[in-house]
Amino acid sequence: MKAVQVQEKGGDFVLVDMEKPSPKKNEILIKVEACGICHSDDFVKQGAFPGIEFPRVPGHEVVGIVEEIGENVNKWKVGQRVGVGWHGGHCFECEPCRRGDFISCENAKISGISYDGGYAEYMCAPQEAIAAIPEELSSADAAPLLCAGITTFNALRNSGIKAGDVVAVQGIGGLGHLAIQYASKMGMRTVAISTSDDKKKLAEDLGAHHFINTGNSDPAEELQKLGGAKLILATAPYAKAITSVVDGLAIDGKLLMVAATGEPIQVSPMQLLMGRKSVAGWPSGTAIDSEDTLKFSAMTGTKPMIEEYPLEEVEKAYDRMINNKARFRVVLKP
């Protein structure tokens, strides 16, 4: 089969011919139809994730058809369309797993990092990492929902918000353009926050009821004019931008971060104490969370804005993503 490898830390993508994998007892073999390119794939290129081994095939936004099943697999059948996201398996034995908290598994696997991922014509994955894909979604549309989609959808639905609450989405990019759609379709008074008016119409088309341009106004003050935000979902990885919205929280409001910024945000205790405000983070979710995300997306017509490229153009596709040129997710089609 054809696949794209990173062969060493800091290495380039290399298109190679390699052996088509065979599923182990607990695995399925997937014929890949689409694989999203995610900013987290940079962990593979830079060798920045602990324990990663090279060569490695990246890719954790994978949709395809079940080609073969392992000996112990009963849930999945040959010919089914399925997907694999960031959470690539768990051990079932550590304390978090014994409590059913699989996303916090101490021995969790990550697709495209712990084992070869979807930048290829075929890949294998453990059966507990597999999600069913609704018929209403194309493979290319479904792929980014297995990372950007589940991350924002799962964060929103577990945040404690109620229909009618003011929910602000900081950033209108790969995560933010989906978060706006989800928040609006969940019944929230949705506020889009961006650095200019360039994306104002887009935000409104996606379902935002209000738009805040941080280039000509203070986002915290503007949010307070709306009564304050019960939830601010930080989707753009810029510490200063996230810091600037903290004072926009309502009483009992929460700043929830899904953007993985390496720089610290600045929050003083006094900003949180008087209004019982909080700051938290949220990881993506497990395979069943992916299924919930996909079903909600299919039901409400929520789709990512994507650009599609063949496997042979992986360098161009990755460059579009890593340099924020893409609008807004990039998908490889093997």
C-alpha positions as CSV (number, residue, x, y, z in Angstrom):
1,M,0.0,0.0,0.0
2,K,1.0,3.7,-0.3
3,A,1.5,5.6,2.9
4,V,3.1,8.8,4.1
5,Q,5.8,8.4,6.8
6,V,7.7,10.7,9.1
7,Q,11.0,8.7,9.3
8,E,12.8,10.6,11.9
9,K,12.4,13.5,14.4
10,G,12.0,16.7,12.5
11,G,11.9,14.8,9.2
12,D,9.8,15.6,6.1
13,F,6.9,13.6,4.9
14,V,8.0,10.7,2.7
15,L,5.5,8.8,0.4
16,V,6.4,5.1,0.6
17,D,5.3,1.7,-0.5
18,M,4.9,-0.5,2.6
19,E,3.2,-3.8,3.6
20,K,-0.5,-3.6,4.1
21,P,-1.1,-4.3,7.8
22,S,-3.0,-7.2,9.2
23,P,-5.3,-6.8,12.2
24,K,-4.4,-8.4,15.5
25,K,-7.0,-10.2,17.6
26,N,-8.6,-7.1,19.0
27,E,-8.2,-4.9,15.9
28,I,-9.9,-4.1,12.6
29,L,-8.3,-3.2,9.2
30,I,-9.7,-0.1,7.6
31,K,-9.5,0.8,3.9
32,V,-9.0,4.6,4.3
33,E,-11.3,6.9,2.4
34,A,-10.4,10.2,4.1
35,C,-8.0,11.4,6.7
36,G,-8.0,14.9,8.2
37,I,-4.8,16.8,8.8
38,C,-4.7,18.3,12.3
39,H,-2.3,20.8,14.0
40,S,-1.5,18.0,16.5
41,D,0.1,16.1,13.7
42,D,3.0,18.4,14.2
43,F,3.8,16.3,17.3
44,V,4.7,13.5,14.9
45,K,6.8,15.7,12.6
46,Q,8.7,17.2,15.5
47,G,8.9,14.0,17.6
48,A,7.5,16.0,20.4
49,F,5.1,13.4,21.9
50,P,6.6,11.2,24.7
51,G,7.4,7.7,23.6
52,I,6.8,8.2,19.8
53,E,8.8,5.8,17.6
54,F,9.9,6.3,14.0
55,P,9.1,5.7,11.2
56,R,5.5,6.7,11.9
57,V,2.5,7.2,9.7
58,P,0.5,10.2,11.1
59,G,-3.3,10.7,11.1
60,H,-6.0,10.6,13.7
61,E,-9.1,11.9,11.8
62,V,-9.7,8.7,9.8
63,V,-12.8,7.4,8.0
64,G,-12.9,4.3,5.9
65,I,-14.4,0.9,5.3
66,V,-13.9,-2.2,7.4
67,E,-11.8,-4.5,5.3
68,E,-11.0,-7.3,7.8
69,I,-11.7,-8.0,11.4
70,G,-9.5,-9.6,14.1
71,E,-10.4,-12.9,15.8
72,N,-12.0,-11.3,18.9
73,V,-14.0,-8.6,17.2
74,N,-17.7,-9.0,17.2
75,K,-19.1,-5.5,17.1
76,W,-17.8,-4.5,13.7
77,K,-18.5,-6.1,10.3
78,V,-16.7,-6.1,7.0
79,G,-18.1,-3.4,4.8
80,Q,-19.1,-1.0,7.5
81,R,-18.0,2.6,7.3
82,V,-16.2,3.6,10.5
83,G,-13.9,6.2,11.9
84,V,-10.9,6.6,14.3
85,G,-10.2,9.8,16.2
86,W,-7.4,11.0,18.6
87,H,-8.3,8.5,21.3
88,G,-6.9,5.3,19.8
89,G,-7.6,2.8,22.5
90,H,-7.4,2.1,26.3
91,C,-6.1,-0.6,28.6
92,F,-9.4,-1.3,30.6
93,E,-7.2,-2.1,33.6
94,C,-5.8,1.2,35.1
95,E,-7.9,3.0,37.8
96,P,-9.4,5.6,35.4
97,C,-10.5,2.7,33.1
98,R,-11.9,0.7,36.0
99,R,-14.0,3.8,36.7
100,G,-15.1,4.1,33.1
101,D,-13.1,7.2,32.5
102,F,-11.4,5.8,29.3
103,I,-10.3,9.2,28.0
104,S,-8.1,9.5,31.0
105,C,-6.5,6.0,30.6
106,E,-3.0,5.9,32.0
107,N,-1.9,3.7,29.1
108,A,-4.1,5.4,26.4
109,K,-3.1,4.9,22.8
110,I,-3.2,7.8,20.2
111,S,-4.0,7.1,16.6
112,G,-1.1,8.1,14.4
113,I,1.3,8.4,17.3
114,S,1.2,5.1,19.3
115,Y,0.6,3.2,16.1
116,D,0.4,4.1,12.4
117,G,-2.5,6.3,11.4
118,G,-4.5,7.3,8.4
119,Y,-2.1,9.0,6.1
120,A,-2.2,5.8,4.2
121,E,-4.5,3.5,2.1
122,Y,-5.0,1.1,5.0
123,M,-4.6,1.2,8.8
124,C,-5.4,-1.0,11.8
125,A,-6.9,0.2,15.0
126,P,-8.2,-1.4,18.3
127,Q,-12.0,-2.1,18.2
128,E,-12.6,0.1,21.3
129,A,-11.3,3.1,19.2
130,I,-13.8,2.7,16.4
131,A,-16.9,4.9,15.7
132,A,-19.7,4.2,13.3
133,I,-20.3,6.9,10.6
134,P,-23.8,8.1,9.8
135,E,-24.9,7.7,6.2
136,E,-25.8,11.4,6.0
137,L,-22.2,12.4,6.3
138,S,-19.6,12.0,3.5
139,S,-16.3,10.5,4.5
140,A,-14.4,13.8,3.9
141,D,-16.9,15.8,6.0
142,A,-16.9,13.2,8.8
143,A,-13.1,13.0,9.1
144,P,-12.5,16.4,10.9
145,L,-15.4,15.8,13.1
146,L,-13.4,13.0,14.7
147,C,-11.1,15.6,16.2
148,A,-12.1,19.2,15.8
149,G,-15.8,18.2,16.0
150,I,-15.7,15.9,19.0
151,T,-13.4,18.3,20.9
152,T,-15.8,21.3,20.6
153,F,-19.1,19.3,20.8
154,N,-18.0,17.3,23.8
155,A,-16.7,20.3,25.6
156,L,-19.9,22.3,25.1
157,R,-22.3,19.5,26.1
158,N,-20.3,18.7,29.3
159,S,-19.8,22.4,30.4
160,G,-23.1,22.7,32.3
161,I,-24.6,25.3,29.9
162,K,-28.4,25.5,29.4
163,A,-30.4,26.6,26.3
164,G,-30.5,30.4,26.1
165,D,-27.2,30.9,27.9
166,V,-24.7,33.3,26.5
167,V,-21.9,31.2,25.0
168,A,-18.9,32.9,23.4
169,V,-16.5,31.2,21.0
170,Q,-13.0,32.8,21.0
171,G,-11.5,32.3,17.6
172,I,-13.1,31.3,14.2
173,G,-10.8,28.7,12.8
174,G,-10.7,24.9,12.5
175,L,-12.2,24.5,16.0
176,G,-14.2,27.7,16.3
177,H,-16.2,27.4,13.1
178,L,-17.6,24.1,14.3
179,A,-18.1,25.4,17.9
180,I,-20.2,28.3,16.6
181,Q,-22.5,25.8,14.8
182,Y,-22.8,23.5,17.7
183,A,-23.5,26.2,20.3
184,S,-26.1,27.8,18.1
185,K,-27.8,24.5,17.3
186,M,-27.8,23.6,21.0
187,G,-29.9,26.7,21.6
188,M,-27.3,29.0,23.0
189,R,-27.1,32.8,22.5
190,T,-23.9,32.4,20.5
191,V,-21.2,35.1,20.4
192,A,-18.3,34.9,17.9
193,I,-15.0,36.6,18.9
194,S,-12.4,37.4,16.3
195,T,-9.6,39.9,15.7
196,S,-11.3,41.8,12.7
197,D,-14.5,42.0,10.8
198,D,-13.2,39.7,8.0
199,K,-15.1,36.8,9.4
200,K,-18.2,38.6,10.6
201,K,-20.5,37.4,7.8
202,L,-19.1,33.9,8.1
203,A,-19.8,33.8,11.8
204,E,-23.4,35.0,11.2
205,D,-23.8,32.4,8.5
206,L,-22.6,29.7,10.9
207,G,-25.2,30.7,13.5
208,A,-23.6,33.4,15.7
209,H,-26.1,35.9,17.1
210,H,-23.5,38.4,18.0
211,F,-20.0,39.3,16.8
212,I,-17.2,40.9,18.7
213,N,-14.2,42.4,16.9
214,T,-11.3,42.6,19.4
215,G,-9.5,45.0,17.0
216,N,-11.8,47.8,17.8
217,S,-13.4,46.9,21.1
218,D,-12.7,45.3,24.5
219,P,-14.2,41.7,24.3
220,A,-14.7,41.5,28.0
221,E,-16.7,44.8,28.1
222,E,-18.7,43.7,25.1
223,L,-19.6,40.4,26.7
224,Q,-20.7,42.2,29.9
225,K,-23.1,44.3,27.8
226,L,-24.8,41.0,27.0
227,G,-24.9,40.1,30.7
228,G,-21.7,38.2,30.7
229,A,-20.9,34.8,29.2
230,K,-21.9,31.6,31.1
231,L,-19.3,29.9,28.9
232,I,-16.3,31.1,26.9
233,L,-14.9,28.3,24.7
234,A,-11.3,29.2,23.8
235,T,-10.5,27.7,20.4
236,A,-7.7,29.8,19.1
237,P,-4.3,29.0,20.7
238,Y,-3.2,32.6,21.6
239,A,-2.6,33.2,25.3
240,K,-3.1,37.0,25.1
241,A,-6.4,36.6,23.3
242,I,-7.6,34.1,25.8
243,T,-6.4,36.2,28.7
244,S,-8.3,39.2,27.3
245,V,-11.8,37.6,27.6
246,V,-11.7,36.4,31.2
247,D,-13.4,39.4,32.6
248,G,-16.3,38.8,30.2
249,L,-17.5,35.9,32.3
250,A,-20.9,36.1,34.0
251,I,-21.5,34.9,37.6
252,D,-20.7,31.2,37.7
253,G,-19.2,31.6,34.3
254,K,-16.5,29.2,33.0
255,L,-13.6,29.8,30.6
256,L,-13.1,26.4,29.0
257,M,-10.0,25.8,26.9
258,V,-9.7,23.4,24.0
259,A,-7.0,25.4,22.3
260,A,-3.5,23.9,23.1
261,T,-1.4,27.0,23.5
262,G,2.1,26.5,24.8
263,E,2.1,29.9,26.5
264,P,0.4,30.5,29.9
265,I,-2.7,32.6,30.2
266,Q,-2.9,35.2,33.0
267,V,-5.7,35.0,35.5
268,S,-5.7,36.6,39.0
269,P,-7.6,35.0,41.9
270,M,-9.6,38.3,42.2
271,Q,-11.0,37.8,38.7
272,L,-12.5,34.5,39.7
273,L,-13.4,34.8,43.4
274,M,-16.2,37.4,43.4
275,G,-18.3,35.8,40.7
276,R,-17.5,32.1,41.4
277,K,-15.9,32.0,38.0
278,S,-13.7,29.2,36.8
279,V,-11.0,28.2,34.3
280,A,-10.8,24.7,33.0
281,G,-9.7,22.5,30.0
282,W,-11.3,19.7,28.1
283,P,-9.8,16.8,26.1
284,S,-11.6,15.3,23.1
285,G,-13.4,12.1,24.0
286,T,-13.8,8.4,23.3
287,A,-15.3,6.5,20.3
288,I,-18.8,6.7,21.7
289,D,-18.4,10.5,22.1
290,S,-17.3,10.6,18.5
291,E,-20.5,8.7,17.5
292,D,-22.6,11.2,19.5
293,T,-20.8,14.1,17.7
294,L,-21.4,12.6,14.3
295,K,-25.1,11.8,14.9
296,F,-25.7,15.4,16.2
297,S,-23.8,16.8,13.2
298,A,-25.9,14.7,10.8
299,M,-29.1,15.6,12.5
300,T,-28.4,19.4,12.5
301,G,-26.5,19.7,9.3
302,T,-23.3,20.7,11.0
303,K,-20.4,20.3,8.6
304,P,-16.7,21.4,8.6
305,M,-15.4,23.7,5.9
306,I,-12.8,21.6,4.2
307,E,-10.1,21.5,1.5
308,E,-9.3,18.1,-0.1
309,Y,-6.0,16.9,-1.4
310,P,-4.6,13.5,-2.7
311,L,-2.1,11.7,-0.6
312,E,0.7,12.7,-3.0
313,E,0.1,16.3,-2.1
314,V,0.6,15.9,1.6
315,E,3.3,18.5,1.9
316,K,1.1,21.2,0.3
317,A,-1.9,20.1,2.3
318,Y,0.1,20.2,5.6
319,D,1.5,23.6,4.8
320,R,-2.0,25.0,4.3
321,M,-2.9,23.7,7.7
322,I,0.1,24.6,9.7
323,N,0.3,28.1,8.4
324,N,-3.4,28.8,8.9
325,K,-4.0,29.3,5.2
326,A,-6.7,26.6,5.0
327,R,-10.4,27.5,5.5
328,F,-10.7,25.6,7.7
329,R,-9.8,21.9,7.8
330,V,-7.7,19.9,5.4
331,V,-8.5,16.3,4.3
332,L,-6.3,13.8,2.5
333,K,-8.0,11.4,0.1
334,P,-5.8,8.2,-0.4
